[in-house]
Amino acid sequence: MIKKASYFFLTILIAGFLLWEFKVNIIIWALPTVVNFINPVQDNIPTNWPEGPLERLDQNDSRPNIILILADDMGYNDISLHNGGAADGTLKTPHIDSLAKNGVWFNKGYAANATCAPSRASIMTGRYATRFGFEFTPVPDLGQLVVRWLAEEDDDDLRARIDNEIARNLPSFMDQGMPSDQITIAEILKSQGYYTAHIGKWHLGHSSGMSPLDQGFDDSLSLAGAYYLPEDHPDVVNAKFETSIDKMVWSGSQYAARFNGGDYFAPDKYVTDYYTDEAIKVIEKNKNRPFFLYLSHWAIHNPLQAIRSDVEQMSHMSGHNLKVYSGMIRALDRSVGQIIRTLKELNIYGRTLIFFTSDNGGANYIELEDINKPFRGWKISFFEGGIRVPFILSWPDQIDPGLKFDKPVHHFDIFSTIASAANVPLPMDRKIDGVDLMPYIKGEKIANPHQTLFWRSGNHQAVLHENWKYLVSKKEGTKWLFNTELDPLERNNLININPKKTSQIENLLVTFNSEQANPLYPSSTELPVLIDKYDGQVIEDADEYIYWSN
């Protein structure tokens, strides 16, 4: 009896050890089952977008239709307008390029943050997201756990810093979002008679008044899972990486959407094409009344999944990962083309204002070196590669074609520009940081729209003041200062030879920080990010890096 009990406890001990030792692989294996159990996904459910008037009721209503197209994780070099498209220069994005050719290309367009959620909050509100404490990007609860455990196993010289106590006490992912008292562009447009529709990613909270339907949208078709198609779908080509973020996304994903907060269901095609088809329905049904369509694509965020027919068009490229990534961009460009074609067919293209941009630069965890070329840095760093993004405005009835604007503009300018175009007054009870870009585009104002711009994510902060760029990784005491007029690629650090300019900009940063709110929820994670290498490349002593807080 004693011997049997000993064997039993020994077995339990060994099993417990194995479970703990291989906990990451086990949870990654088990997560899909867990997620599908928690949020079961039905077969496709057709959407029911409302029908607007059969004819335009007021022929004198000159307010434009407004479409905001937001890509996810699109690098500066991912469109052919910039340096040739998708790193190697052979991918063409003719439809995205045509928006610029028929409007204005902002060559110095800046994301509000180097990660998605704060950028989206800034776009929606016209404000620095730090003004209302939305400083960090919410991560799904199980994803947080995977990242923490992977960090514990990391044996690199630069390791993630995890505060497990803070991590365990963070609010639920569903409750981490933009406060409901913030006024969105959708809210002010809706108040003036616009029909408002959201399609795609939200990432600004889902409870306590934070959902799209609570923040000014009449209808919302929301991203509810990260897959573009099921992983084993016969028409999909996948690309996977050994990075922790890629593992997290693949393991905890579903192929799912939700309409107006209803049940989870599977889209009926590749997600980028699905969102596009739904956007076209919105446009067609509302062509006779002013509408605001926020088309927030998931593309080209990981997991990297492209349609086989799009990948086949990339046969001239070298490398499987690049082919899949480029196929995803091809689908995104196709989406823009279909939107433009629909507007022209309905004879409303001229009176439709279209913004196209990305929430941040290209990511370091997909093992592609040149997606932010020629700039240094990646998503989650404030070097130019992390925050310099495609930024285009088209409005044929009001903007001369083929304009190029070389002064810095910012995501929060989208809010003010749209409000002015729609003749909607700005909120008077709060600071609006964005400006109306139209007078600058038309030459009515010749000064820079912004003398100074700021970025902050806990430990990592940056300032662009006139022609000077300052960056700091505070706990490491690492600082950079660049003269962007002479050194736009941020190669020559002047921090040690220009103390006067450094002091001036640091004082500006101190003042800015004093005006911002404390984070709504604290940072639990600080991740090392190499400036000039993607995640997984060998770290050498001379490599520069920052620690990014989230």
VEXDREN-2710 file (C-alpha; in Angstrom, 1 decimal):
% VEXDREN-2710
k/r/px/py/pz
1/MET/0.0/0.0/0.0
2/ILE/2.8/2.4/0.9
3/LYS/4.6/1.5/-2.3
4/LYS/1.5/2.2/-4.4
5/ALA/1.1/5.6/-2.6
6/SER/4.7/6.4/-3.3
7/TYR/4.3/5.6/-7.0
8/PHE/1.2/7.7/-7.1
9/PHE/2.7/10.8/-5.5
10/LEU/5.9/10.4/-7.6
11/THR/3.7/10.3/-10.8
12/ILE/1.9/13.4/-9.6
13/LEU/5.2/15.1/-8.9
14/ILE/6.6/14.2/-12.3
15/ALA/3.4/15.2/-14.1
16/GLY/3.4/18.6/-12.2
17/PHE/7.0/19.2/-13.2
18/LEU/6.3/18.4/-16.8
19/LEU/3.2/20.6/-16.9
20/TRP/5.2/23.5/-15.4
21/GLU/8.2/23.0/-17.6
22/PHE/6.2/22.9/-20.8
23/LYS/3.5/25.3/-19.6
24/VAL/3.9/27.7/-22.6
25/ASN/3.6/25.0/-25.2
26/ILE/0.7/23.4/-23.4
27/ILE/-1.3/26.7/-23.1
28/ILE/-0.5/27.6/-26.7
29/TRP/-1.8/24.1/-27.7
30/ALA/-4.9/24.4/-25.5
31/LEU/-5.8/28.1/-26.1
32/PRO/-7.8/27.6/-29.3
33/THR/-10.1/25.1/-27.6
34/VAL/-10.4/27.4/-24.5
35/VAL/-11.2/30.5/-26.6
36/ASN/-13.8/28.6/-28.8
37/PHE/-15.4/27.3/-25.6
38/ILE/-15.7/30.8/-24.1
39/ASN/-16.8/32.5/-27.4
40/PRO/-18.4/29.9/-29.7
41/VAL/-18.5/31.0/-33.3
42/GLN/-21.5/30.5/-35.5
43/ASP/-21.7/30.2/-39.2
44/ASN/-21.9/33.4/-41.1
45/ILE/-24.7/35.8/-40.1
46/PRO/-25.7/38.3/-42.8
47/THR/-25.5/41.9/-41.8
48/ASN/-28.4/44.3/-41.9
49/TRP/-27.1/47.8/-42.7
50/PRO/-29.9/50.4/-42.7
51/GLU/-31.1/51.9/-45.9
52/GLY/-30.9/55.6/-46.3
53/PRO/-33.3/57.8/-48.4
54/LEU/-33.9/56.7/-52.0
55/GLU/-32.9/60.2/-53.2
56/ARG/-31.0/63.1/-51.8
57/LEU/-33.4/65.1/-49.8
58/ASP/-31.4/68.4/-49.8
59/GLN/-29.6/69.1/-53.1
60/ASN/-28.0/72.1/-51.4
61/ASP/-26.3/70.0/-48.7
62/SER/-22.6/70.4/-49.6
63/ARG/-21.3/68.4/-46.6
64/PRO/-19.0/65.6/-47.8
65/ASN/-19.3/62.0/-47.2
66/ILE/-16.4/60.9/-45.1
67/ILE/-14.4/57.6/-45.2
68/LEU/-11.5/57.0/-42.9
69/ILE/-9.5/53.9/-44.0
70/LEU/-7.0/52.8/-41.3
71/ALA/-4.5/50.0/-42.0
72/ASP/-2.8/48.1/-39.2
73/ASP/1.0/47.9/-38.8
74/MET/1.6/49.2/-42.3
75/GLY/5.2/50.2/-42.7
76/TYR/6.3/53.4/-44.5
77/ASN/7.9/51.3/-47.3
78/ASP/4.8/49.1/-47.8
79/ILE/3.3/51.3/-50.5
80/SER/4.8/52.0/-53.9
81/LEU/4.2/55.7/-53.5
82/HIS/7.1/55.7/-51.0
83/ASN/10.0/53.4/-51.8
84/GLY/8.6/50.8/-54.0
85/GLY/6.3/48.8/-51.8
86/ALA/6.8/45.9/-49.4
87/ALA/10.4/46.1/-48.7
88/ASP/11.9/44.8/-52.0
89/GLY/10.4/47.5/-54.2
90/THR/8.5/45.2/-56.6
91/LEU/5.0/45.3/-55.0
92/LYS/2.8/48.0/-56.5
93/THR/-0.1/49.6/-54.7
94/PRO/-1.8/51.5/-57.5
95/HIS/-5.1/52.2/-55.8
96/ILE/-3.5/53.6/-52.6
97/ASP/-1.2/55.6/-54.7
98/SER/-4.1/57.0/-56.8
99/LEU/-5.6/58.5/-53.6
100/ALA/-2.4/60.6/-53.3
101/LYS/-2.3/61.4/-57.1
102/ASN/-5.9/62.7/-56.8
103/GLY/-5.4/64.5/-53.5
104/VAL/-2.6/65.3/-51.1
105/TRP/0.3/63.1/-49.9
106/PHE/1.6/64.0/-46.5
107/ASN/5.2/63.0/-46.7
108/LYS/5.7/63.6/-42.9
109/GLY/2.6/62.0/-41.6
110/TYR/3.0/60.8/-38.0
111/ALA/1.1/58.2/-36.0
112/ALA/-0.1/59.3/-32.6
113/ASN/1.7/56.4/-31.0
114/ALA/3.9/53.5/-32.0
115/THR/1.2/51.0/-31.0
116/CYS/-2.3/50.6/-32.2
117/ALA/-4.8/51.5/-29.4
118/PRO/-3.4/54.9/-28.3
119/SER/-3.1/55.9/-31.9
120/ARG/-6.8/55.0/-32.6
121/ALA/-7.9/56.9/-29.5
122/SER/-6.1/60.0/-30.7
123/ILE/-7.6/59.7/-34.2
124/MET/-11.1/59.3/-32.7
125/THR/-10.8/62.2/-30.3
126/GLY/-8.4/64.7/-31.9
127/ARG/-6.3/64.6/-28.7
128/TYR/-3.2/63.2/-27.2
129/ALA/-4.4/59.9/-25.7
130/THR/-2.2/60.6/-22.7
131/ARG/-4.5/63.6/-21.9
132/PHE/-7.1/61.1/-20.7
133/GLY/-4.8/58.4/-19.5
134/PHE/-5.1/56.0/-22.4
135/GLU/-1.4/55.5/-22.6
136/PHE/-1.0/51.7/-23.2
137/THR/-2.3/49.1/-25.5
138/PRO/-4.7/46.6/-24.0
139/VAL/-3.7/43.0/-24.4
140/PRO/-6.1/40.0/-24.1
141/ASP/-5.9/38.4/-20.7
142/LEU/-4.6/35.0/-22.0
143/GLY/-2.2/36.8/-24.3
144/GLN/-0.8/38.6/-21.3
145/LEU/-0.2/35.3/-19.7
146/VAL/1.6/33.8/-22.7
147/VAL/3.9/36.8/-23.0
148/ARG/4.7/36.6/-19.3
149/TRP/5.6/33.0/-19.4
150/LEU/7.6/33.4/-22.6
151/ALA/9.5/36.2/-21.0
152/GLU/10.4/33.9/-18.1
153/GLU/11.9/31.5/-20.5
154/ASP/13.8/34.1/-22.5
155/ASP/17.6/33.8/-22.1
156/ASP/18.6/36.7/-24.3
157/ASP/20.9/39.4/-22.9
158/LEU/18.0/41.8/-23.2
159/ARG/15.0/40.4/-21.4
160/ALA/11.5/41.7/-20.9
161/ARG/10.8/43.2/-17.5
162/ILE/7.5/41.9/-16.1
163/ASP/5.8/43.2/-12.9
164/ASN/3.7/40.1/-12.1
165/GLU/1.9/41.8/-9.3
166/ILE/0.7/44.6/-11.5
167/ALA/-0.1/42.1/-14.3
168/ARG/-2.3/40.0/-12.0
169/ASN/-4.3/43.0/-10.9
170/LEU/-4.9/44.7/-14.2
171/PRO/-8.5/45.2/-15.2
172/SER/-9.9/42.7/-17.7
173/PHE/-9.1/43.3/-21.3
174/MET/-12.7/44.1/-22.0
175/ASP/-12.6/46.9/-19.4
176/GLN/-9.3/48.5/-20.6
177/GLY/-10.4/51.2/-23.1
178/MET/-11.0/54.8/-23.9
179/PRO/-13.2/56.5/-21.2
180/SER/-16.8/57.0/-22.2
181/ASP/-16.6/60.7/-21.5
182/GLN/-14.3/61.3/-24.5
183/ILE/-16.0/62.8/-27.5
184/THR/-15.3/61.0/-30.8
185/ILE/-15.5/62.2/-34.3
186/ALA/-18.4/59.8/-34.8
187/GLU/-20.3/61.4/-32.0
188/ILE/-20.0/64.9/-33.3
189/LEU/-20.9/63.9/-36.9
190/LYS/-23.9/61.9/-35.7
191/SER/-25.1/64.8/-33.7
192/GLN/-25.3/66.8/-37.0
193/GLY/-27.2/64.2/-39.0
194/TYR/-24.5/62.0/-40.4
195/TYR/-25.1/58.3/-40.6
196/THR/-22.1/56.6/-38.9
197/ALA/-20.7/53.1/-39.5
198/HIS/-17.7/51.2/-38.1
199/ILE/-16.2/48.2/-39.8
200/GLY/-13.2/46.2/-38.5
201/LYS/-10.9/46.7/-35.6
202/TRP/-11.9/48.9/-32.6
203/HIS/-9.4/48.2/-29.7
204/LEU/-10.8/51.0/-27.5
205/GLY/-12.8/48.9/-25.0
206/HIS/-16.0/46.9/-25.1
207/SER/-17.7/47.5/-21.8
208/SER/-18.8/50.5/-19.6
209/GLY/-19.8/52.6/-22.5
210/MET/-16.6/52.1/-24.5
211/SER/-17.9/50.1/-27.5
212/PRO/-18.4/51.7/-31.0
213/LEU/-22.1/51.8/-30.5
214/ASP/-21.6/53.7/-27.3
215/GLN/-19.1/56.1/-28.9
216/GLY/-21.1/57.5/-31.7
217/PHE/-21.6/54.8/-34.3
218/ASP/-25.0/53.9/-35.5
219/ASP/-23.8/50.4/-36.5
220/SER/-20.7/48.4/-36.0
221/LEU/-19.3/45.3/-37.7
222/SER/-16.4/44.5/-35.3
223/LEU/-13.3/42.3/-35.5
224/ALA/-13.8/39.5/-33.0
225/GLY/-10.8/37.2/-33.9
226/ALA/-7.4/37.6/-35.4
227/TYR/-7.6/35.0/-38.2
228/TYR/-8.1/36.2/-41.8
229/LEU/-9.2/32.7/-42.7
230/PRO/-9.1/29.5/-40.7
231/GLU/-5.5/28.3/-40.6
232/ASP/-6.3/25.1/-42.5
233/HIS/-8.5/26.8/-45.2
234/PRO/-7.6/25.5/-48.7
235/ASP/-7.3/29.1/-50.0
236/VAL/-5.0/30.5/-47.3
237/VAL/-1.2/30.7/-47.2
238/ASN/0.2/31.2/-43.6
239/ALA/3.6/32.5/-42.4
240/LYS/4.6/31.9/-38.7
241/PHE/7.5/33.1/-36.6
242/GLU/9.1/32.1/-33.3
243/THR/8.5/35.5/-31.7
244/SER/6.4/35.7/-28.5
245/ILE/3.9/38.1/-30.0
246/ASP/3.4/36.0/-33.1
247/LYS/2.9/32.9/-30.9
248/MET/0.4/34.7/-28.8
249/VAL/-1.7/35.9/-31.7
250/TRP/-1.8/32.5/-33.5
251/SER/-2.6/30.6/-30.3
252/GLY/-5.5/32.8/-29.1
253/SER/-7.2/33.6/-32.3
254/GLN/-10.5/32.9/-33.9
255/TYR/-12.0/33.5/-37.3
256/ALA/-14.9/35.7/-36.2
257/ALA/-16.8/39.0/-36.4
258/ARG/-19.7/40.6/-34.5
259/PHE/-22.5/42.8/-35.8
260/ASN/-23.8/45.4/-33.4
261/GLY/-22.6/43.4/-30.4
262/GLY/-24.4/40.2/-31.3
263/ASP/-23.2/36.7/-31.5
264/TYR/-19.8/35.7/-32.8
265/PHE/-19.9/34.5/-36.4
266/ALA/-17.5/33.4/-39.1
267/PRO/-17.2/35.8/-42.1
268/ASP/-17.9/34.3/-45.5
269/LYS/-14.5/35.1/-47.1
270/TYR/-11.0/36.4/-46.4
271/VAL/-11.4/39.1/-43.8
272/THR/-9.9/42.0/-45.8
273/ASP/-12.2/41.3/-48.7
274/TYR/-15.2/40.7/-46.3
275/TYR/-14.8/44.1/-44.7
276/THR/-14.5/45.7/-48.1
277/ASP/-17.7/44.1/-49.4
278/GLU/-19.5/45.2/-46.2
279/ALA/-18.1/48.8/-46.6
280/ILE/-19.5/48.8/-50.2
281/LYS/-22.9/47.9/-48.9
282/VAL/-22.8/50.8/-46.4
283/ILE/-21.8/53.2/-49.2
284/GLU/-24.5/52.0/-51.6
285/LYS/-27.3/52.1/-49.0
286/ASN/-26.4/55.6/-47.8
287/LYS/-25.3/57.3/-51.0
288/ASN/-28.1/59.9/-50.6
289/ARG/-27.3/61.1/-47.2
290/PRO/-24.0/62.3/-45.6
291/PHE/-22.2/59.3/-44.0
292/PHE/-19.1/58.6/-42.0
293/LEU/-17.5/55.2/-42.7
294/TYR/-14.7/54.1/-40.4
295/LEU/-13.1/51.2/-42.3
296/SER/-10.5/49.9/-39.8
297/HIS/-8.8/47.1/-41.6
298/TRP/-7.0/44.3/-39.6
299/ALA/-4.5/44.1/-42.5
300/ILE/-1.6/43.8/-42.3
301/HIS/-1.2/42.9/-38.7
302/ASN/-0.1/39.4/-37.9
303/PRO/-1.0/36.5/-38.1
304/LEU/0.4/36.7/-41.6
305/GLN/-2.3/35.1/-43.8
306/ALA/-2.9/35.8/-47.5
307/ILE/-5.1/34.4/-50.2
308/ARG/-3.3/31.9/-52.3
309/SER/-4.1/33.8/-55.5
310/ASP/-2.5/36.9/-54.1
311/VAL/0.6/35.1/-53.0
312/GLU/0.9/33.6/-56.5
313/GLN/1.2/37.1/-57.9
314/MET/4.4/37.5/-55.8
315/SER/6.3/34.6/-57.4
316/HIS/9.1/37.0/-58.5
317/MET/9.9/37.8/-54.8
318/SER/12.3/35.8/-52.7
319/GLY/11.2/34.5/-49.4
320/HIS/8.0/32.9/-48.2
321/ASN/7.3/35.5/-45.5
322/LEU/7.7/38.4/-47.9
323/LYS/5.3/36.8/-50.4
324/VAL/2.6/36.3/-47.8
325/TYR/3.1/39.8/-46.4
326/SER/3.0/41.3/-49.9
327/GLY/-0.1/39.3/-50.7
328/MET/-1.8/40.8/-47.7
329/ILE/-0.9/44.3/-48.9
330/ARG/-2.2/43.5/-52.4
331/ALA/-5.6/42.6/-50.8
332/LEU/-5.6/45.9/-48.9
333/ASP/-4.8/47.9/-52.0
334/ARG/-7.6/46.0/-53.8
335/SER/-9.9/47.1/-51.0
336/VAL/-9.1/50.8/-51.6
337/GLY/-9.6/50.3/-55.3
338/GLN/-13.0/48.8/-54.9
339/ILE/-14.1/51.6/-52.6
340/ILE/-12.9/54.2/-55.1
341/ARG/-14.7/52.4/-58.0
342/THR/-18.0/52.2/-56.0
343/LEU/-17.9/55.9/-55.2
344/LYS/-17.3/56.7/-58.9
345/GLU/-20.1/54.4/-60.1
346/LEU/-22.5/56.1/-57.6
347/ASN/-21.3/59.5/-58.8
348/ILE/-20.3/60.6/-55.3
349/TYR/-16.5/60.3/-55.5
350/GLY/-16.0/64.0/-55.9
351/ARG/-17.9/64.9/-52.7
352/THR/-16.3/62.2/-50.6
353/LEU/-13.4/63.0/-48.3
354/ILE/-11.1/60.0/-47.8
355/PHE/-8.3/59.7/-45.3
356/PHE/-5.9/56.8/-45.6
357/THR/-3.3/56.0/-43.0
358/SER/-1.9/53.4/-40.6
359/ASP/-2.0/53.2/-36.8
360/ASN/1.8/52.8/-36.6
361/GLY/4.9/51.6/-38.4
362/GLY/5.8/48.0/-39.4
363/ALA/6.4/45.4/-36.7
364/ASN/9.7/43.9/-35.7
365/TYR/8.3/40.4/-35.0
366/ILE/7.6/39.4/-38.6
367/GLU/11.3/39.0/-39.7
368/LEU/11.3/41.4/-42.6
369/GLU/14.1/43.9/-42.6
370/ASP/13.0/46.7/-44.9
371/ILE/9.4/47.4/-44.3
372/ASN/10.0/50.8/-42.7
373/LYS/12.9/51.7/-45.1
374/PRO/14.6/54.1/-45.2
375/PHE/13.9/54.9/-41.6
376/ARG/15.2/53.3/-38.4
377/GLY/13.0/51.6/-35.8
378/TRP/9.9/49.6/-35.6
379/LYS/6.4/49.5/-34.2
380/ILE/6.6/50.2/-30.4
381/SER/9.6/52.6/-30.8
382/PHE/9.4/56.3/-31.5
383/PHE/12.2/56.3/-34.1
384/GLU/10.8/57.3/-37.4
385/GLY/10.1/53.7/-38.5
386/GLY/7.7/53.3/-35.6
387/ILE/5.7/56.4/-36.2
388/ARG/6.2/57.7/-39.7
389/VAL/3.3/56.2/-41.7
390/PRO/1.4/56.5/-45.0
391/PHE/-0.9/59.5/-44.7
392/ILE/-3.1/60.6/-47.6
393/LEU/-6.1/62.8/-48.0
394/SER/-8.4/62.8/-51.1
395/TRP/-11.3/65.1/-51.7
396/PRO/-11.6/65.7/-55.4
397/ASP/-14.2/68.5/-55.2
398/GLN/-11.9/70.5/-52.8
399/ILE/-8.3/69.4/-53.3
400/ASP/-6.2/69.9/-56.4
401/PRO/-4.7/66.6/-57.5
402/GLY/-1.1/65.6/-57.0
403/LEU/-0.2/67.8/-54.0
404/LYS/2.7/66.9/-51.7
405/PHE/2.8/68.4/-48.2
406/ASP/6.2/68.2/-46.5
407/LYS/5.5/69.6/-43.1
408/PRO/4.7/67.3/-40.1
409/VAL/1.1/66.3/-39.6
410/HIS/-0.3/64.1/-36.9
411/HIS/-3.1/61.6/-36.5
412/PHE/-5.2/63.9/-34.3
413/ASP/-5.4/66.4/-37.2
414/ILE/-7.8/63.9/-38.9
415/PHE/-10.4/64.8/-36.2
416/SER/-10.2/68.6/-36.7
417/THR/-10.0/68.3/-40.5
418/ILE/-13.1/66.1/-40.8
419/ALA/-15.1/68.3/-38.3
420/SER/-14.3/71.4/-40.3
421/ALA/-15.1/69.8/-43.6
422/ALA/-18.5/68.7/-42.3
423/ASN/-19.1/72.2/-40.7
424/VAL/-19.4/70.6/-37.3
425/PRO/-18.2/72.7/-34.3
426/LEU/-15.4/71.3/-32.1
427/PRO/-16.1/70.5/-28.5
428/MET/-15.4/73.6/-26.4
429/ASP/-15.0/71.9/-23.0
430/ARG/-11.6/70.3/-23.6
431/LYS/-8.3/70.8/-25.3
432/ILE/-8.3/69.6/-29.0
433/ASP/-4.7/69.1/-30.1
434/GLY/-5.4/68.5/-33.8
435/VAL/-5.7/71.3/-36.4
436/ASP/-7.7/71.6/-39.6
437/LEU/-5.3/70.8/-42.4
438/MET/-7.3/72.3/-45.3
439/PRO/-6.0/75.9/-44.9
440/TYR/-2.4/74.5/-45.0
441/ILE/-3.1/72.4/-48.0
442/LYS/-4.7/75.3/-49.9
443/GLY/-1.9/77.7/-49.0
444/GLU/-4.0/79.9/-46.8
445/LYS/-1.7/79.2/-43.9
446/ILE/2.1/78.8/-44.5
447/ALA/3.4/78.1/-41.0
448/ASN/3.9/74.5/-39.8
449/PRO/0.6/73.0/-38.5
450/HIS/2.6/72.0/-35.4
451/GLN/5.8/73.5/-34.0
452/THR/6.1/70.6/-31.4
453/LEU/4.8/67.0/-31.3
454/PHE/5.1/64.6/-28.4
455/TRP/5.0/60.8/-27.9
456/ARG/4.9/58.9/-24.6
457/SER/4.6/55.3/-23.6
458/GLY/5.8/55.1/-20.0
459/ASN/9.6/54.6/-20.1
460/HIS/10.0/55.6/-23.8
461/GLN/9.2/59.2/-24.9
462/ALA/10.0/61.4/-27.8
463/VAL/9.7/65.1/-29.0
464/LEU/9.8/66.6/-32.4
465/HIS/10.4/70.3/-32.0
466/GLU/10.9/72.3/-35.2
467/ASN/13.7/70.4/-37.0
468/TRP/14.9/68.6/-33.9
469/LYS/14.0/65.1/-32.7
470/TYR/14.6/64.0/-29.1
471/LEU/14.1/60.4/-27.8
472/VAL/14.7/58.9/-24.4
473/SER/14.5/55.5/-22.8
474/LYS/14.3/56.8/-19.3
475/LYS/15.3/54.0/-16.9
476/GLU/18.2/53.1/-19.1
477/GLY/19.3/56.8/-19.3
478/THR/19.7/56.5/-23.0
479/LYS/19.0/59.6/-25.1
480/TRP/19.2/60.6/-28.7
481/LEU/19.1/64.0/-30.4
482/PHE/18.8/64.4/-34.2
483/ASN/18.7/67.3/-36.5
484/THR/16.0/66.0/-38.8
485/GLU/16.7/68.6/-41.5
486/LEU/20.3/67.4/-42.0
487/ASP/19.8/63.9/-40.7
488/PRO/16.2/62.7/-41.5
489/LEU/17.3/59.0/-41.1
490/GLU/18.4/59.5/-37.5
491/ARG/21.9/58.3/-37.9
492/ASN/24.0/61.0/-36.1
493/ASN/23.2/61.3/-32.4
494/LEU/24.0/64.8/-31.3
495/ILE/23.0/64.4/-27.6
496/ASN/26.6/64.9/-26.3
497/ILE/27.5/67.9/-28.5
498/ASN/24.4/70.0/-28.3
499/PRO/23.5/70.3/-24.6
500/LYS/21.6/73.6/-25.0
501/LYS/19.1/72.2/-27.5
502/THR/18.8/69.0/-25.4
503/SER/17.9/71.1/-22.3
504/GLN/15.4/73.2/-24.2
505/ILE/13.5/70.1/-25.6
506/GLU/13.7/68.3/-22.2
507/ASN/12.0/71.3/-20.6
508/LEU/9.3/71.1/-23.3
509/LEU/8.8/67.4/-22.4
510/VAL/8.6/68.2/-18.7
511/THR/5.8/70.7/-19.4
512/PHE/4.0/68.3/-21.7
513/ASN/4.1/65.5/-19.1
514/SER/2.8/67.8/-16.4
515/GLU/-0.3/68.4/-18.5
516/GLN/-1.1/64.7/-19.1
517/ALA/-3.2/62.4/-17.0
518/ASN/-1.9/59.4/-15.1
519/PRO/-2.4/56.2/-16.9
520/LEU/-5.8/54.6/-16.5
521/TYR/-4.1/51.3/-15.8
522/PRO/-0.4/50.9/-15.0
523/SER/2.3/49.4/-17.2
524/SER/3.1/45.8/-16.3
525/THR/5.5/45.0/-19.0
526/GLU/8.7/46.6/-20.4
527/LEU/9.9/45.1/-23.6
528/PRO/13.4/45.6/-25.2
529/VAL/13.3/46.7/-28.8
530/LEU/16.4/46.8/-31.0
531/ILE/16.4/49.9/-33.2
532/ASP/18.1/48.4/-36.2
533/LYS/17.3/44.6/-36.0
534/TYR/14.1/42.7/-36.0
535/ASP/13.0/40.5/-33.1
536/GLY/15.0/37.3/-33.1
537/GLN/18.2/38.6/-34.6
538/VAL/21.5/38.2/-32.7
539/ILE/22.1/41.0/-30.2
540/GLU/25.6/42.6/-30.3
541/ASP/27.2/45.0/-27.8
542/ALA/27.0/47.9/-30.2
543/ASP/23.2/47.5/-30.9
544/GLU/21.0/50.4/-29.8
545/TYR/17.8/49.7/-28.1
546/ILE/14.9/51.1/-26.0
547/TYR/12.6/49.6/-23.4
548/TRP/9.0/50.2/-24.3
549/SER/6.4/50.2/-21.5
550/ASN/3.0/48.7/-21.8
END
